[in-house]
Structure formats: structure tokens, C-alpha cells
Amino acid sequence: MDNSENKKPRIIAVANQKGGVGKTTTAINLATALAAVKQRVLLVDLDPQGNASTGLGINRRERKIDTYQVVIGGASLKDAIHTTGIPGLDIVPAGMDLSGAELELVDVEMRETRLKSAIGTDADEYDYVLIDCPPALGLLTLNALIAAQAVLVPLQCEFFALEGVSHLIKTIERVRKAFNPELEIQGIVLTMFDKRNNLSDQVASDVREHFGDKVYKTVIPRNVRVSEAPSFGKPVLMYDIACRGSQAYLHLAGEVLKREGHSVV
């Protein structure tokens, strides 16, 4: 992406209100894969659990300024940015204080647009800003959806997958009508796919039938290396680039860039 003066970063929220669907894993590894193909990426950890920050090796003691201060207006986005060990990838980390932000913002004016205002021009040096949303459709996720131009939805290959994503789609529609008419679904990525399990195939088939071209061709497999990587404070792409999970995230990044109008080598 040509980030000349009139270019703004593409802001993508990674969201699913259901936990345990590979949301944070997708945010971390997609961000890493985009950085690997020379995109400048900022990952904003908006999940109070702070797993994206931990998964990129940011120690909790280092998170003096985090998304909590940014959202409540106590610090600028630039002040909260940390470099990671990955060239081209920076992060705004999260801490447990963020879990109280929703209550603190209840009576605050323009509470739904705090993140959008904070990003402002402070992220203009980046090509992509990825926001790792909390596993809930609350005020923090609403802030992410208003700040973003697009939503990427990780969807686990399990029985109730379609039912869960339907709630999210309705929320996206409401946000589009009330706050952010440009918001679109960038795509839906099937995660935790187990080719030995007939249910995974059935869910994948149902989701593709329901959402058509919105579903990426790439599926993220269940992969032990993907599960191991966060305990080493690394994305799986840095932990074991040859494993099936890493290769899947590289392919996903290629699909995302293609949808964004980039020519993919």
C-alpha cells in the first residue's frame, strides 16, 4: 500500500463475540504474515485478557501505557505503541484495567467513538491496523466496529458456529446504519478445521453456502504448533514457519491483500 500523505491505514476489526474460536491467534498471525510481506502493521489489543500482547512477547510489567489509557483518554495512541520482535509489526497492548473501561465510559460523551478518535492521525504511518476485539458485543467491540472500515470474522468449525456469527452480522448491520456506513465484512475465516472430523466439513459447507464469497478459501487447521507458540511469546510464523498452521496464515494474508486490491506475488 502506498502510504503517501493522503493515504490512511486500512483498519480491520478481528471480531467474534464467542470465545475460543481462534480470534486472537488469527489477529496475531495475520498481523505477522502481513508484516512478512512488507506491510507496516499496528495491532491494537482491545481484549482485557491481553492475550495478543502476551502472544507477541510483551511482558505485563512493560505495559505501563495500554489500550485502557488510550480509550479513557489518559494517553495518546502513539504513547501506547510498543515495538515487537517482528520487523514491521507494532502493538498497543492491553491490561486487566481495560475490563473496567466499559463501566467508566457509560456516562462519557461520545463513548462509542473513543477508539476512532484515538487512532485519528496517530496511525498514519501504518498500512494496516488490526484490532483484536474482546469476546463480547459490548462497548469495547462497538468502539472497534466504529473505528474500523472492515471486519474479519474467525469462525470455529463447530455445531453452533452459524448461529453465533448471525448475531455478529446483525450487530455489524446496526453499527453500519447508526454509526459507520462504510463498515463491511472483509471476510470470514474458518478456524480449528479438523479434516478427520466430518462435522468440520459439514460446518464449512454450511458456512460457504450461507455466506458465499465472503468466506476465505483458506481454512486454518487444528495444529499443535499453533497452540504451542503463544507460550513462547511468539506468533506461530516465528515459532515454526514450516508447519501447516503457519502456511495457512500466510495464505490467508495473501487472500486479505487480494481483497484489499493488492497484487499478491
C-alpha positions as CSV (number, residue, x, y, z in Angstrom):
1,M,0.0,0.0,0.0
2,D,1.3,3.4,-0.9
3,N,1.1,5.4,2.3
4,S,1.5,8.9,0.9
5,E,0.1,11.8,2.7
6,N,-3.5,11.3,1.5
7,K,-3.4,7.6,2.4
8,K,-4.8,6.3,5.6
9,P,-4.3,2.9,7.1
10,R,-6.9,0.2,6.5
11,I,-8.5,-0.6,9.8
12,I,-9.8,-4.1,10.3
13,A,-11.5,-5.4,13.4
14,V,-11.0,-9.1,14.2
15,A,-14.2,-9.9,15.9
16,N,-16.4,-12.8,17.2
17,Q,-18.4,-12.5,20.4
18,K,-17.8,-16.2,21.1
19,G,-14.6,-17.0,22.9
20,G,-12.3,-19.8,21.9
21,V,-12.7,-19.5,18.2
22,G,-9.1,-18.6,17.3
23,K,-9.8,-14.9,17.2
24,T,-6.6,-13.7,19.0
25,T,-4.5,-16.4,17.3
26,T,-5.8,-15.1,13.9
27,A,-5.1,-11.5,14.8
28,I,-1.5,-12.2,15.9
29,N,-0.6,-14.4,13.0
30,L,-2.4,-12.4,10.3
31,A,-0.6,-9.3,11.5
32,T,2.7,-11.2,11.4
33,A,2.0,-12.6,7.9
34,L,1.1,-9.1,6.6
35,A,4.4,-7.7,8.2
36,A,6.3,-10.5,6.5
37,V,5.2,-9.3,3.1
38,K,6.4,-5.7,3.8
39,Q,3.2,-4.2,5.2
40,R,3.5,-1.9,8.2
41,V,1.1,-3.2,10.7
42,L,-0.2,-2.0,14.1
43,L,-2.1,-4.5,16.2
44,V,-4.4,-2.9,18.8
45,D,-5.2,-5.3,21.7
46,L,-8.7,-4.4,22.8
47,D,-9.3,-7.6,24.7
48,P,-8.9,-7.2,28.5
49,Q,-7.3,-10.7,28.7
50,G,-4.4,-9.2,26.8
51,N,-3.5,-12.5,25.1
52,A,-2.4,-10.8,21.8
53,S,0.1,-8.8,23.8
54,T,1.4,-11.9,25.6
55,G,1.5,-13.8,22.3
56,L,3.8,-11.1,20.9
57,G,6.1,-11.3,23.8
58,I,5.0,-8.0,25.6
59,N,5.5,-8.7,29.3
60,R,2.8,-7.4,31.6
61,R,5.3,-5.3,33.5
62,E,6.1,-3.5,30.3
63,R,2.5,-2.4,29.7
64,K,2.7,0.9,31.6
65,I,0.5,2.6,28.9
66,D,-2.0,0.4,27.2
67,T,-5.4,0.5,25.5
68,Y,-7.2,1.3,28.7
69,Q,-5.5,4.7,29.0
70,V,-6.0,5.2,25.2
71,V,-9.7,4.5,25.4
72,I,-10.4,6.6,28.5
73,G,-8.4,9.5,27.1
74,G,-5.4,9.3,29.6
75,A,-2.8,8.8,26.8
76,S,-2.4,9.1,23.1
77,L,-2.2,6.1,20.8
78,K,1.3,6.9,19.9
79,D,2.3,6.9,23.6
80,A,1.0,3.4,23.9
81,I,2.7,1.8,20.9
82,H,5.3,-0.9,21.6
83,T,7.6,-2.4,19.0
84,T,7.7,-6.2,18.8
85,G,10.4,-8.6,17.8
86,I,8.9,-8.7,14.3
87,P,10.0,-6.1,11.8
88,G,7.1,-4.0,10.6
89,L,4.8,-5.1,13.4
90,D,4.0,-2.9,16.4
91,I,1.3,-3.3,19.1
92,V,-0.8,-1.3,21.5
93,P,-1.0,-3.8,24.4
94,A,-3.9,-4.4,26.8
95,G,-4.0,-5.0,30.5
96,M,-6.7,-6.1,33.0
97,D,-7.7,-2.4,33.7
98,L,-9.4,-2.5,30.3
99,S,-12.1,-4.7,31.7
100,G,-13.3,-1.7,33.8
101,A,-13.3,0.7,30.8
102,E,-16.9,-0.1,29.7
103,L,-18.3,0.9,33.1
104,E,-16.1,4.1,33.2
105,L,-17.3,5.1,29.8
106,V,-21.0,4.7,30.4
107,D,-21.6,8.3,31.2
108,V,-18.9,9.7,29.0
109,E,-19.8,11.8,26.0
110,M,-19.1,10.2,22.6
111,R,-18.2,7.0,24.4
112,E,-18.7,4.9,21.2
113,T,-16.1,6.8,19.2
114,R,-13.2,6.9,21.7
115,L,-11.0,4.5,19.8
116,K,-11.7,6.1,16.4
117,S,-10.7,9.5,17.8
118,A,-7.6,8.0,19.4
119,I,-6.4,6.4,16.2
120,G,-7.0,9.7,14.4
121,T,-3.8,10.5,12.6
122,D,-1.6,8.6,15.1
123,A,-1.6,5.5,12.9
124,D,-0.9,7.1,9.6
125,E,2.5,5.5,9.2
126,Y,0.9,2.1,9.0
127,D,-0.7,0.2,6.1
128,Y,-2.9,-1.9,8.3
129,V,-4.4,-1.5,11.8
130,L,-5.8,-4.8,13.2
131,I,-8.0,-4.6,16.3
132,D,-8.3,-7.7,18.4
133,C,-11.8,-7.3,19.9
134,P,-12.9,-8.9,23.2
135,P,-15.2,-11.9,23.0
136,A,-18.3,-9.9,23.7
137,L,-20.6,-7.4,21.8
138,G,-20.1,-4.7,24.4
139,L,-18.9,-1.1,24.3
140,L,-15.3,-2.0,23.5
141,T,-16.3,-4.1,20.5
142,L,-18.6,-1.3,19.4
143,N,-15.7,1.1,19.6
144,A,-13.7,-1.2,17.3
145,L,-16.5,-1.5,14.8
146,I,-16.9,2.2,14.6
147,A,-13.2,2.8,14.2
148,A,-12.8,0.1,11.5
149,Q,-13.6,0.0,7.8
150,A,-13.9,-3.8,7.7
151,V,-14.5,-6.8,10.0
152,L,-12.7,-10.1,9.7
153,V,-14.6,-12.9,11.5
154,P,-12.8,-16.1,12.7
155,L,-15.4,-18.9,12.8
156,Q,-14.7,-22.2,14.5
157,C,-15.8,-25.3,12.7
158,E,-18.3,-26.4,15.4
159,F,-22.0,-27.1,15.6
160,F,-23.3,-23.7,16.7
161,A,-21.0,-21.7,14.5
162,L,-23.6,-20.2,12.2
163,E,-25.9,-19.3,15.0
164,G,-23.2,-17.3,16.8
165,V,-22.0,-15.4,13.7
166,S,-25.6,-14.4,12.8
167,H,-25.7,-12.3,16.0
168,L,-22.4,-10.6,15.0
169,I,-23.7,-9.9,11.5
170,K,-26.8,-8.2,12.9
171,T,-24.6,-6.1,15.2
172,I,-22.4,-5.1,12.2
173,E,-25.6,-4.1,10.3
174,R,-26.8,-2.0,13.3
175,V,-23.4,-0.2,13.6
176,R,-23.4,0.4,9.8
177,K,-26.8,2.1,10.0
178,A,-26.3,4.1,13.2
179,F,-22.6,5.0,13.2
180,N,-20.4,3.7,10.4
181,P,-22.0,3.4,6.9
182,E,-18.6,2.3,5.4
183,L,-18.2,-0.8,7.6
184,E,-18.1,-4.0,5.6
185,I,-17.3,-7.7,6.2
186,Q,-13.8,-8.2,4.9
187,G,-14.3,-12.0,5.2
188,I,-15.0,-15.0,7.3
189,V,-12.2,-17.4,8.1
190,L,-12.8,-21.0,9.2
191,T,-10.6,-21.9,12.1
192,M,-9.7,-25.1,14.0
193,F,-10.6,-27.2,11.0
194,D,-10.0,-30.9,11.5
195,K,-10.1,-32.8,8.3
196,R,-10.6,-36.1,10.2
197,N,-13.9,-34.8,11.6
198,N,-17.0,-35.0,9.4
199,L,-18.5,-32.1,11.4
200,S,-15.7,-29.7,10.2
201,D,-16.6,-30.5,6.6
202,Q,-20.3,-30.1,7.2
203,V,-19.9,-26.7,9.0
204,A,-17.5,-25.5,6.3
205,S,-20.0,-26.4,3.7
206,D,-22.9,-24.8,5.5
207,V,-21.0,-21.6,6.1
208,R,-19.9,-21.3,2.5
209,E,-23.5,-22.0,1.3
210,H,-24.8,-19.2,3.7
211,F,-22.1,-16.5,3.1
212,G,-20.7,-17.4,-0.3
213,D,-17.7,-15.5,-1.4
214,K,-17.3,-13.8,2.0
215,V,-15.7,-17.0,3.2
216,Y,-12.0,-17.2,2.5
217,K,-10.8,-20.2,0.6
218,T,-8.0,-20.6,3.2
219,V,-9.0,-22.7,6.3
220,I,-6.9,-22.7,9.5
221,P,-6.3,-26.2,10.6
222,R,-6.1,-27.5,14.2
223,N,-2.3,-27.6,14.6
224,V,-0.3,-28.3,17.8
225,R,2.4,-25.8,16.8
226,V,-0.2,-23.0,16.6
227,S,-1.3,-23.9,20.2
228,E,2.3,-24.1,21.5
229,A,3.6,-20.8,20.0
230,P,1.9,-18.3,22.5
231,S,3.6,-19.9,25.5
232,F,6.9,-18.8,23.9
233,G,5.6,-15.3,23.3
234,K,5.8,-15.8,19.5
235,P,3.4,-16.0,16.6
236,V,3.4,-19.4,15.1
237,L,5.1,-17.9,12.0
238,M,8.1,-17.1,14.1
239,Y,7.9,-20.4,16.1
240,D,7.7,-22.8,13.2
241,I,7.1,-21.3,9.7
242,A,7.0,-24.6,8.0
243,C,4.1,-26.0,10.0
244,R,0.6,-26.3,8.5
245,G,-0.8,-23.5,10.7
246,S,1.9,-21.0,9.6
247,Q,1.4,-21.8,5.9
248,A,-2.4,-21.4,6.3
249,Y,-1.9,-17.9,7.9
250,L,0.4,-16.9,5.0
251,H,-2.2,-17.9,2.5
252,L,-4.9,-16.0,4.5
253,A,-2.7,-12.9,4.4
254,G,-2.5,-13.3,0.6
255,E,-6.3,-13.5,0.3
256,V,-6.8,-10.5,2.6
257,L,-4.3,-8.4,0.4
258,K,-6.0,-9.6,-2.7
259,R,-9.4,-8.5,-1.4
260,E,-7.8,-5.2,-0.5
261,G,-6.7,-4.7,-4.1
262,H,-3.0,-5.6,-3.7
263,S,-1.2,-7.6,-6.3
264,V,0.0,-10.7,-4.4
265,V,3.3,-12.1,-5.5
